[in-house]
Amino acid sequence: MRYPSTKPKNVDYFRVPRPLWRKIKRLLPKQPVRRGPGRPRADTRAIINGIWYVLWTGCQWKAVHRSWFGVCSSVIHDRFQVWEQQGRFAKILEVLLRFYNRTRHIQWTWQSIDSRSGAAPLGGQATGKNPTDRARSGSKIHLVVDQRGAPIAVRITGANAADKTMVRELVVTIAAKRPTQQQHFCADRGYDYSDVHTFVLESGYTPHIKHRRRRGEAAAPAGDVPGEAGFPARRWVVERTFNWLLKRRSLRTRWCKKASNWLALVQLACAHILCDMAIYG
């Protein structure tokens, strides 16, 4: 088994894995020294374990029992929102991406982009009518991965947002510095637009975008797909990464009304994948 902790049956829902904890503990607030009377401040490790439990099980925050972590659910949720507002989860993802780059080196040669929509029954920020789900409220995760499938950029939008609108933002916000070597950019037909092709070329990529057949256009001969001639399709890599992410039930259906809260959970999940890939290869 290559990435053991990406399998739900091998995950301890009640405790953040030790390798990941070692990397993120310095990015979280230190436990203050207690001075005088009063209730002691909740332990940081207990808080992150409670967040970890919600991430994997998809349960409501109020369903987290006090006896499990020694902290009541309202404190876990409040601290989660404070950390999100402080940008700690974005920083965790950035640090884990650098750790992955140091240990395994980002495979820049082939990069893939795609999105995945999910239901958002409670609505809220960054939601929209999902055209693939009878116009029900939904949100979309946009992802760029390297050749191995490591997530190097992530964003969220409403489910009604066109995939092509996020290409520029995803590429520009990649935390690691891209090298000058030749790089290939793989995408499905949802990105087959002239402005996307122009931006990809200007960004130093060789585009491999699945051709979107226009109305009245003749079918292309077998084996002669524009953008893919002579190269195997590599879009499956990003699909596999989405499968890793969606093993966490809180990412399958969005129950957070605040877009920033849901993005924080997505960032924590991506950081976990990067940590596993850096350690286990």
Phi and psi restraints in degrees (value plus and minus 20) as a CYANA .aco file:
   2 ARG   PHI    -101.0   -61.0
   2 ARG   PSI     -67.0   -27.0
   3 TYR   PHI    -140.1  -100.1
   3 TYR   PSI      62.7   102.7
   4 PRO   PHI     -79.5   -39.5
   4 PRO   PSI     -58.4   -18.4
   5 SER   PHI    -102.1   -62.1
   5 SER   PSI     -18.5    21.5
   6 THR   PHI    -106.1   -66.1
   6 THR   PSI     -25.7    14.3
   7 LYS   PHI    -112.7   -72.7
   7 LYS   PSI     105.1   145.1
   8 PRO   PHI     -75.2   -35.2
   8 PRO   PSI     -56.3   -16.3
   9 LYS   PHI     -88.4   -48.4
   9 LYS   PSI     -36.4     3.6
  10 ASN   PHI    -124.8   -84.8
  10 ASN   PSI     -11.1    28.9
  11 VAL   PHI    -123.0   -83.0
  11 VAL   PSI     113.2   153.2
  12 ASP   PHI    -106.9   -66.9
  12 ASP   PSI      86.4   126.4
  13 TYR   PHI     -85.0   -45.0
  13 TYR   PSI     -38.4     1.6
  14 PHE   PHI    -116.2   -76.2
  14 PHE   PSI     -22.1    17.9
  15 ARG   PHI    -172.0  -132.0
  15 ARG   PSI     108.9   148.9
  16 VAL   PHI     -83.3   -43.3
  16 VAL   PSI     113.7   153.7
  17 PRO   PHI     -73.8   -33.8
  17 PRO   PSI     124.1   164.1
  18 ARG   PHI     -79.2   -39.2
  18 ARG   PSI     -63.3   -23.3
  19 PRO   PHI     -80.2   -40.2
  19 PRO   PSI     -59.7   -19.7
  20 LEU   PHI     -89.1   -49.1
  20 LEU   PSI     -59.5   -19.5
  21 TRP   PHI     -82.4   -42.4
  21 TRP   PSI     -59.4   -19.4
  22 ARG   PHI     -80.3   -40.3
  22 ARG   PSI     -52.8   -12.8
  23 LYS   PHI    -101.8   -61.8
  23 LYS   PSI     -49.8    -9.8
  24 ILE   PHI    -123.0   -83.0
  24 ILE   PSI     -34.0     6.0
  25 LYS   PHI     -83.3   -43.3
  25 LYS   PSI     -52.5   -12.5
  26 ARG   PHI     -95.2   -55.2
  26 ARG   PSI     -32.7     7.3
  27 LEU   PHI    -111.8   -71.8
  27 LEU   PSI     -26.9    13.1
  28 LEU   PHI    -124.1   -84.1
  28 LEU   PSI     138.6   178.6
  29 PRO   PHI     -80.1   -40.1
  29 PRO   PSI     119.5   159.5
  30 LYS   PHI     -93.9   -53.9
  30 LYS   PSI     132.4   172.4
  31 GLN   PHI     -89.8   -49.8
  31 GLN   PSI      98.0   138.0
  32 PRO   PHI     -89.6   -49.6
  32 PRO   PSI     130.3   170.3
  33 VAL   PHI     -93.3   -53.3
  33 VAL   PSI     110.0   150.0
  34 ARG   PHI     -94.0   -54.0
  34 ARG   PSI     108.5   148.5
  35 ARG   PHI    -146.1  -106.1
  35 ARG   PSI      94.0   134.0
  36 GLY   PHI      63.9   103.9
  36 GLY   PSI    -192.1  -152.1
  37 PRO   PHI     -94.3   -54.3
  37 PRO   PSI     154.8   194.8
  38 GLY   PHI      95.5   135.5
  38 GLY   PSI     146.6   186.6
  39 ARG   PHI     -92.6   -52.6
  39 ARG   PSI     114.4   154.4
  40 PRO   PHI     -87.5   -47.5
  40 PRO   PSI     129.7   169.7
  41 ARG   PHI     -89.0   -49.0
  41 ARG   PSI     122.8   162.8
  42 ALA   PHI     -80.2   -40.2
  42 ALA   PSI     121.8   161.8
  43 ASP   PHI     -87.5   -47.5
  43 ASP   PSI     115.0   155.0
  44 THR   PHI     -82.5   -42.5
  44 THR   PSI     -59.2   -19.2
  45 ARG   PHI     -84.8   -44.8
  45 ARG   PSI     -58.6   -18.6
  46 ALA   PHI     -84.7   -44.7
  46 ALA   PSI     -58.1   -18.1
  47 ILE   PHI     -84.4   -44.4
  47 ILE   PSI     -68.4   -28.4
  48 ILE   PHI     -87.5   -47.5
  48 ILE   PSI     -50.6   -10.6
  49 ASN   PHI     -86.5   -46.5
  49 ASN   PSI     -57.9   -17.9
  50 GLY   PHI     -85.1   -45.1
  50 GLY   PSI     -60.5   -20.5
  51 ILE   PHI     -84.0   -44.0
  51 ILE   PSI     -60.8   -20.8
  52 TRP   PHI     -79.6   -39.6
  52 TRP   PSI     -61.0   -21.0
  53 TYR   PHI     -83.6   -43.6
  53 TYR   PSI     -63.8   -23.8
  54 VAL   PHI     -85.8   -45.8
  54 VAL   PSI     -59.4   -19.4
  55 LEU   PHI     -78.2   -38.2
  55 LEU   PSI     -66.0   -26.0
  56 TRP   PHI    -101.4   -61.4
  56 TRP   PSI     -57.6   -17.6
  57 THR   PHI    -110.2   -70.2
  57 THR   PSI     -44.0    -4.0
  58 GLY   PHI      53.8    93.8
  58 GLY   PSI      -3.8    36.2
  59 CYS   PHI     -96.9   -56.9
  59 CYS   PSI     148.4   188.4
  60 GLN   PHI     -90.5   -50.5
  60 GLN   PSI     132.8   172.8
  61 TRP   PHI     -80.6   -40.6
  61 TRP   PSI     -59.8   -19.8
  62 LYS   PHI     -91.3   -51.3
  62 LYS   PSI     -29.2    10.8
  63 ALA   PHI    -103.4   -63.4
  63 ALA   PSI     -28.1    11.9
  64 VAL   PHI     -96.8   -56.8
  64 VAL   PSI      94.7   134.7
  65 HIS   PHI     -98.8   -58.8
  65 HIS   PSI     121.1   161.1
  66 ARG   PHI     -79.3   -39.3
  66 ARG   PSI     -56.2   -16.2
  67 SER   PHI     -88.3   -48.3
  67 SER   PSI     -38.6     1.4
  68 TRP   PHI     -93.2   -53.2
  68 TRP   PSI     -60.4   -20.4
  69 PHE   PHI    -143.9  -103.9
  69 PHE   PSI     -21.9    18.1
  70 GLY   PHI      55.3    95.3
  70 GLY   PSI      -6.6    33.4
  71 VAL   PHI    -157.1  -117.1
  71 VAL   PSI     119.2   159.2
  72 CYS   PHI     -94.1   -54.1
  72 CYS   PSI     136.0   176.0
  73 SER   PHI     -82.4   -42.4
  73 SER   PSI     -54.6   -14.6
  74 SER   PHI     -85.6   -45.6
  74 SER   PSI     -55.2   -15.2
  75 VAL   PHI     -88.2   -48.2
  75 VAL   PSI     -61.2   -21.2
  76 ILE   PHI     -81.3   -41.3
  76 ILE   PSI     -65.8   -25.8
  77 HIS   PHI     -86.6   -46.6
  77 HIS   PSI     -62.9   -22.9
  78 ASP   PHI     -82.7   -42.7
  78 ASP   PSI     -63.4   -23.4
  79 ARG   PHI     -87.4   -47.4
  79 ARG   PSI     -56.5   -16.5
  80 PHE   PHI     -78.9   -38.9
  80 PHE   PSI     -64.0   -24.0
  81 GLN   PHI     -89.2   -49.2
  81 GLN   PSI     -57.1   -17.1
  82 VAL   PHI     -83.6   -43.6
  82 VAL   PSI     -66.0   -26.0
  83 TRP   PHI     -83.0   -43.0
  83 TRP   PSI     -57.8   -17.8
  84 GLU   PHI     -84.3   -44.3
  84 GLU   PSI     -64.4   -24.4
  85 GLN   PHI     -84.9   -44.9
  85 GLN   PSI     -48.0    -8.0
  86 GLN   PHI    -101.8   -61.8
  86 GLN   PSI     -24.3    15.7
  87 GLY   PHI      56.4    96.4
  87 GLY   PSI       2.5    42.5
  88 ARG   PHI     -91.8   -51.8
  88 ARG   PSI     -54.4   -14.4
  89 PHE   PHI     -93.0   -53.0
  89 PHE   PSI     -56.3   -16.3
  90 ALA   PHI     -83.4   -43.4
  90 ALA   PSI     -58.7   -18.7
  91 LYS   PHI     -87.4   -47.4
  91 LYS   PSI     -59.1   -19.1
  92 ILE   PHI     -79.0   -39.0
  92 ILE   PSI     -65.5   -25.5
  93 LEU   PHI     -82.8   -42.8
  93 LEU   PSI     -62.0   -22.0
  94 GLU   PHI     -83.0   -43.0
  94 GLU   PSI     -63.8   -23.8
  95 VAL   PHI     -86.3   -46.3
  95 VAL   PSI     -61.7   -21.7
  96 LEU   PHI     -88.6   -48.6
  96 LEU   PSI     -51.5   -11.5
  97 LEU   PHI     -86.4   -46.4
  97 LEU   PSI     -61.0   -21.0
  98 ARG   PHI     -84.9   -44.9
  98 ARG   PSI     -59.0   -19.0
  99 PHE   PHI     -82.5   -42.5
  99 PHE   PSI     -64.3   -24.3
 100 TYR   PHI     -82.0   -42.0
 100 TYR   PSI     -59.9   -19.9
 101 ASN   PHI     -87.3   -47.3
 101 ASN   PSI     -56.0   -16.0
 102 ARG   PHI     -89.6   -49.6
 102 ARG   PSI     -59.9   -19.9
 103 THR   PHI    -107.3   -67.3
 103 THR   PSI     -59.9   -19.9
 104 ARG   PHI    -136.3   -96.3
 104 ARG   PSI     -35.8     4.2
 105 HIS   PHI      46.4    86.4
 105 HIS   PSI     102.5   142.5
 106 ILE   PHI     -81.3   -41.3
 106 ILE   PSI     110.1   150.1
 107 GLN   PHI    -106.6   -66.6
 107 GLN   PSI      72.6   112.6
 108 TRP   PHI     -98.7   -58.7
 108 TRP   PSI     -37.0     3.0
 109 THR   PHI     -76.8   -36.8
 109 THR   PSI     -64.7   -24.7
 110 TRP   PHI    -142.8  -102.8
 110 TRP   PSI     103.1   143.1
 111 GLN   PHI    -144.2  -104.2
 111 GLN   PSI     126.6   166.6
 112 SER   PHI    -147.9  -107.9
 112 SER   PSI     128.3   168.3
 113 ILE   PHI    -151.2  -111.2
 113 ILE   PSI     124.1   164.1
 114 ASP   PHI    -187.8  -147.8
 114 ASP   PSI     157.4   197.4
 115 SER   PHI    -158.5  -118.5
 115 SER   PSI     141.7   181.7
 116 ARG   PHI    -160.6  -120.6
 116 ARG   PSI     106.5   146.5
 117 SER   PHI    -114.1   -74.1
 117 SER   PSI     130.9   170.9
 118 GLY   PHI    -167.4  -127.4
 118 GLY   PSI     140.3   180.3
 119 ALA   PHI     -91.0   -51.0
 119 ALA   PSI     128.5   168.5
 120 ALA   PHI    -154.4  -114.4
 120 ALA   PSI      57.5    97.5
 121 PRO   PHI     -79.6   -39.6
 121 PRO   PSI     -49.0    -9.0
 122 LEU   PHI    -108.2   -68.2
 122 LEU   PSI     -24.0    16.0
 123 GLY   PHI      49.9    89.9
 123 GLY   PSI    -168.2  -128.2
 124 GLY   PHI      88.2   128.2
 124 GLY   PSI    -184.4  -144.4
 125 GLN   PHI     -90.2   -50.2
 125 GLN   PSI     129.3   169.3
 126 ALA   PHI      34.7    74.7
 126 ALA   PSI      25.5    65.5
 127 THR   PHI    -144.1  -104.1
 127 THR   PSI     142.6   182.6
 128 GLY   PHI    -185.9  -145.9
 128 GLY   PSI     151.8   191.8
 129 LYS   PHI     -90.0   -50.0
 129 LYS   PSI     102.4   142.4
 130 ASN   PHI    -102.1   -62.1
 130 ASN   PSI      93.5   133.5
 131 PRO   PHI     -87.3   -47.3
 131 PRO   PSI     -34.7     5.3
 132 THR   PHI    -120.6   -80.6
 132 THR   PSI     -16.2    23.8
 133 ASP   PHI    -157.3  -117.3
 133 ASP   PSI      27.4    67.4
 134 ARG   PHI      35.0    75.0
 134 ARG   PSI      17.6    57.6
 135 ALA   PHI      42.3    82.3
 135 ALA   PSI       2.1    42.1
 136 ARG   PHI     -93.0   -53.0
 136 ARG   PSI     138.0   178.0
 137 SER   PHI     -83.8   -43.8
 137 SER   PSI     114.8   154.8
 138 GLY   PHI    -177.2  -137.2
 138 GLY   PSI     148.6   188.6
 139 SER   PHI    -150.0  -110.0
 139 SER   PSI     143.5   183.5
 140 LYS   PHI    -152.3  -112.3
 140 LYS   PSI     115.9   155.9
 141 ILE   PHI    -120.0   -80.0
 141 ILE   PSI     107.1   147.1
 142 HIS   PHI    -127.9   -87.9
 142 HIS   PSI     117.1   157.1
 143 LEU   PHI    -162.3  -122.3
 143 LEU   PSI     119.9   159.9
 144 VAL   PHI    -139.3   -99.3
 144 VAL   PSI     112.4   152.4
 145 VAL   PHI    -146.9  -106.9
 145 VAL   PSI     139.9   179.9
 146 ASP   PHI    -106.6   -66.6
 146 ASP   PSI    -189.6  -149.6
 147 GLN   PHI     -83.3   -43.3
 147 GLN   PSI     -50.0   -10.0
 148 ARG   PHI    -104.0   -64.0
 148 ARG   PSI     -37.1     2.9
 149 GLY   PHI      85.0   125.0
 149 GLY   PSI     -11.5    28.5
 150 ALA   PHI     -92.9   -52.9
 150 ALA   PSI     109.2   149.2
 151 PRO   PHI     -90.4   -50.4
 151 PRO   PSI     103.0   143.0
 152 ILE   PHI    -134.4   -94.4
 152 ILE   PSI     -29.3    10.7
 153 ALA   PHI    -178.6  -138.6
 153 ALA   PSI     118.7   158.7
 154 VAL   PHI    -165.2  -125.2
 154 VAL   PSI     121.3   161.3
 155 ARG   PHI    -166.8  -126.8
 155 ARG   PSI     142.2   182.2
 156 ILE   PHI    -148.3  -108.3
 156 ILE   PSI     129.2   169.2
 157 THR   PHI    -165.0  -125.0
 157 THR   PSI     159.8   199.8
 158 GLY   PHI     -89.8   -49.8
 158 GLY   PSI     137.4   177.4
 159 ALA   PHI     -87.4   -47.4
 159 ALA   PSI     -36.8     3.2
 160 ASN   PHI    -110.0   -70.0
 160 ASN   PSI     -18.4    21.6
 161 ALA   PHI     -97.3   -57.3
 161 ALA   PSI     114.6   154.6
 162 ALA   PHI     -89.3   -49.3
 162 ALA   PSI     120.8   160.8
 163 ASP   PHI     -78.5   -38.5
 163 ASP   PSI     -57.2   -17.2
 164 LYS   PHI     -84.8   -44.8
 164 LYS   PSI     -42.4    -2.4
 165 THR   PHI     -91.3   -51.3
 165 THR   PSI     -35.1     4.9
 166 MET   PHI    -124.3   -84.3
 166 MET   PSI     -20.8    19.2
 167 VAL   PHI     -81.4   -41.4
 167 VAL   PSI     -70.5   -30.5
 168 ARG   PHI     -80.4   -40.4
 168 ARG   PSI     -68.0   -28.0
 169 GLU   PHI     -83.4   -43.4
 169 GLU   PSI     -59.7   -19.7
 170 LEU   PHI     -85.2   -45.2
 170 LEU   PSI     -66.3   -26.3
 171 VAL   PHI     -86.3   -46.3
 171 VAL   PSI     -61.0   -21.0
 172 VAL   PHI     -88.3   -48.3
 172 VAL   PSI     -52.2   -12.2
 173 THR   PHI    -113.1   -73.1
 173 THR   PSI      -9.0    31.0
 174 ILE   PHI     -80.8   -40.8
 174 ILE   PSI     102.4   142.4
 175 ALA   PHI     -87.4   -47.4
 175 ALA   PSI     -53.2   -13.2
 176 ALA   PHI    -106.5   -66.5
 176 ALA   PSI     132.7   172.7
 177 LYS   PHI     -99.3   -59.3
 177 LYS   PSI     105.6   145.6
 178 ARG   PHI     -95.5   -55.5
 178 ARG   PSI     119.0   159.0
 179 PRO   PHI     -97.6   -57.6
 179 PRO   PSI     158.7   198.7
 180 THR   PHI    -115.1   -75.1
 180 THR   PSI     -18.9    21.1
 181 GLN   PHI     -87.2   -47.2
 181 GLN   PSI     145.5   185.5
 182 GLN   PHI     -83.7   -43.7
 182 GLN   PSI     113.6   153.6
 183 GLN   PHI    -152.7  -112.7
 183 GLN   PSI     118.8   158.8
 184 HIS   PHI    -127.5   -87.5
 184 HIS   PSI     122.3   162.3
 185 PHE   PHI    -141.3  -101.3
 185 PHE   PSI      93.2   133.2
 186 CYS   PHI    -124.6   -84.6
 186 CYS   PSI     114.5   154.5
 187 ALA   PHI    -173.0  -133.0
 187 ALA   PSI     139.6   179.6
 188 ASP   PHI    -107.7   -67.7
 188 ASP   PSI    -194.1  -154.1
 189 ARG   PHI     -88.9   -48.9
 189 ARG   PSI     -32.3     7.7
 190 GLY   PHI     -88.5   -48.5
 190 GLY   PSI     -31.8     8.2
 191 TYR   PHI    -129.3   -89.3
 191 TYR   PSI     -10.6    29.4
 192 ASP   PHI    -103.8   -63.8
 192 ASP   PSI      58.4    98.4
 193 TYR   PHI    -155.6  -115.6
 193 TYR   PSI     131.8   171.8
 194 SER   PHI     -82.2   -42.2
 194 SER   PSI     -59.1   -19.1
 195 ASP   PHI     -87.8   -47.8
 195 ASP   PSI     -52.6   -12.6
 196 VAL   PHI     -88.4   -48.4
 196 VAL   PSI     -65.3   -25.3
 197 HIS   PHI     -78.0   -38.0
 197 HIS   PSI     -63.1   -23.1
 198 THR   PHI     -83.0   -43.0
 198 THR   PSI     -66.8   -26.8
 199 PHE   PHI     -84.5   -44.5
 199 PHE   PSI     -61.5   -21.5
 200 VAL   PHI     -82.1   -42.1
 200 VAL   PSI     -63.3   -23.3
 201 LEU   PHI     -86.4   -46.4
 201 LEU   PSI     -61.8   -21.8
 202 GLU   PHI     -86.0   -46.0
 202 GLU   PSI     -44.8    -4.8
 203 SER   PHI    -105.7   -65.7
 203 SER   PSI     -16.9    23.1
 204 GLY   PHI      69.3   109.3
 204 GLY   PSI      -3.1    36.9
 205 TYR   PHI    -119.0   -79.0
 205 TYR   PSI     137.3   177.3
 206 THR   PHI    -118.6   -78.6
 206 THR   PSI      93.5   133.5
 207 PRO   PHI     -96.0   -56.0
 207 PRO   PSI     118.9   158.9
 208 HIS   PHI    -151.3  -111.3
 208 HIS   PSI      58.8    98.8
 209 ILE   PHI    -129.3   -89.3
 209 ILE   PSI     105.6   145.6
 210 LYS   PHI     -77.5   -37.5
 210 LYS   PSI     110.9   150.9
 211 HIS   PHI     -90.9   -50.9
 211 HIS   PSI     113.3   153.3
 212 ARG   PHI    -119.1   -79.1
 212 ARG   PSI      92.7   132.7
 213 ARG   PHI     -89.4   -49.4
 213 ARG   PSI     102.7   142.7
 214 ARG   PHI    -103.3   -63.3
 214 ARG   PSI     142.5   182.5
 215 ARG   PHI     -82.6   -42.6
 215 ARG   PSI     110.5   150.5
 216 GLY   PHI      63.7   103.7
 216 GLY   PSI     -22.7    17.3
 217 GLU   PHI    -105.1   -65.1
 217 GLU   PSI     118.7   158.7
 218 ALA   PHI     -91.9   -51.9
 218 ALA   PSI     128.7   168.7
 219 ALA   PHI     -86.9   -46.9
 219 ALA   PSI     120.7   160.7
 220 ALA   PHI     -94.5   -54.5
 220 ALA   PSI     126.2   166.2
 221 PRO   PHI     -79.6   -39.6
 221 PRO   PSI     130.4   170.4
 222 ALA   PHI     -79.0   -39.0
 222 ALA   PSI     113.6   153.6
 223 GLY   PHI      61.6   101.6
 223 GLY   PSI     -15.9    24.1
 224 ASP   PHI    -143.2  -103.2
 224 ASP   PSI      44.1    84.1
 225 VAL   PHI    -113.3   -73.3
 225 VAL   PSI     104.5   144.5
 226 PRO   PHI     -76.2   -36.2
 226 PRO   PSI     113.3   153.3
 227 GLY   PHI      67.9   107.9
 227 GLY   PSI     -28.8    11.2
 228 GLU   PHI    -145.3  -105.3
 228 GLU   PSI     -21.6    18.4
 229 ALA   PHI     -78.1   -38.1
 229 ALA   PSI     104.9   144.9
 230 GLY   PHI      62.2   102.2
 230 GLY   PSI     -20.1    19.9
 231 PHE   PHI    -148.5  -108.5
 231 PHE   PSI     118.9   158.9
 232 PRO   PHI     -93.4   -53.4
 232 PRO   PSI     131.7   171.7
 233 ALA   PHI     -87.9   -47.9
 233 ALA   PSI     114.3   154.3
 234 ARG   PHI    -143.7  -103.7
 234 ARG   PSI      -2.5    37.5
 235 ARG   PHI     -92.0   -52.0
 235 ARG   PSI     -37.0     3.0
 236 TRP   PHI     -84.4   -44.4
 236 TRP   PSI     -41.6    -1.6
 237 VAL   PHI     -83.4   -43.4
 237 VAL   PSI     -65.6   -25.6
 238 VAL   PHI     -90.1   -50.1
 238 VAL   PSI     -51.6   -11.6
 239 GLU   PHI     -84.4   -44.4
 239 GLU   PSI     -58.7   -18.7
 240 ARG   PHI     -84.4   -44.4
 240 ARG   PSI     -60.0   -20.0
 241 THR   PHI     -83.1   -43.1
 241 THR   PSI     -59.1   -19.1
 242 PHE   PHI     -82.1   -42.1
 242 PHE   PSI     -58.2   -18.2
 243 ASN   PHI     -83.0   -43.0
 243 ASN   PSI     -58.5   -18.5
 244 TRP   PHI     -82.4   -42.4
 244 TRP   PSI     -65.8   -25.8
 245 LEU   PHI     -82.0   -42.0
 245 LEU   PSI     -64.3   -24.3
 246 LEU   PHI     -98.6   -58.6
 246 LEU   PSI     -16.5    23.5
 247 LYS   PHI     -88.7   -48.7
 247 LYS   PSI     -38.2     1.8
 248 ARG   PHI    -108.8   -68.8
 248 ARG   PSI      96.8   136.8
 249 ARG   PHI     -85.3   -45.3
 249 ARG   PSI     -47.2    -7.2
 250 SER   PHI     -88.8   -48.8
 250 SER   PSI     -34.9     5.1
 251 LEU   PHI    -115.1   -75.1
 251 LEU   PSI     -35.7     4.3
 252 ARG   PHI     -91.9   -51.9
 252 ARG   PSI     -65.4   -25.4
 253 THR   PHI    -144.1  -104.1
 253 THR   PSI     106.7   146.7
 254 ARG   PHI    -105.9   -65.9
 254 ARG   PSI      98.8   138.8
 255 TRP   PHI    -127.9   -87.9
 255 TRP   PSI     -22.2    17.8
 256 CYS   PHI    -104.7   -64.7
 256 CYS   PSI     107.3   147.3
 257 LYS   PHI     -94.6   -54.6
 257 LYS   PSI     -53.5   -13.5
 258 LYS   PHI    -102.7   -62.7
 258 LYS   PSI     105.9   145.9
 259 ALA   PHI     -81.8   -41.8
 259 ALA   PSI     -57.5   -17.5
 260 SER   PHI     -84.3   -44.3
 260 SER   PSI     -54.5   -14.5
 261 ASN   PHI     -86.9   -46.9
 261 ASN   PSI     -62.0   -22.0
 262 TRP   PHI     -88.9   -48.9
 262 TRP   PSI     -58.9   -18.9
 263 LEU   PHI     -81.7   -41.7
 263 LEU   PSI     -57.2   -17.2
 264 ALA   PHI     -81.9   -41.9
 264 ALA   PSI     -60.0   -20.0
 265 LEU   PHI     -85.8   -45.8
 265 LEU   PSI     -60.8   -20.8
 266 VAL   PHI     -82.8   -42.8
 266 VAL   PSI     -61.7   -21.7
 267 GLN   PHI     -84.3   -44.3
 267 GLN   PSI     -59.7   -19.7
 268 LEU   PHI     -85.0   -45.0
 268 LEU   PSI     -59.6   -19.6
 269 ALA   PHI     -85.0   -45.0
 269 ALA   PSI     -62.5   -22.5
 270 CYS   PHI     -84.2   -44.2
 270 CYS   PSI     -58.8   -18.8
 271 ALA   PHI     -82.1   -42.1
 271 ALA   PSI     -58.7   -18.7
 272 HIS   PHI     -82.8   -42.8
 272 HIS   PSI     -64.1   -24.1
 273 ILE   PHI     -82.7   -42.7
 273 ILE   PSI     -63.3   -23.3
 274 LEU   PHI     -83.0   -43.0
 274 LEU   PSI     -59.8   -19.8
 275 CYS   PHI     -82.9   -42.9
 275 CYS   PSI     -65.5   -25.5
 276 ASP   PHI     -83.3   -43.3
 276 ASP   PSI     -62.9   -22.9
 277 MET   PHI     -87.8   -47.8
 277 MET   PSI     -53.7   -13.7
 278 ALA   PHI     -88.3   -48.3
 278 ALA   PSI     -56.3   -16.3
 279 ILE   PHI    -107.5   -67.5
 279 ILE   PSI     -64.6   -24.6
 280 TYR   PHI    -114.8   -74.8
 280 TYR   PSI     -27.6    12.4
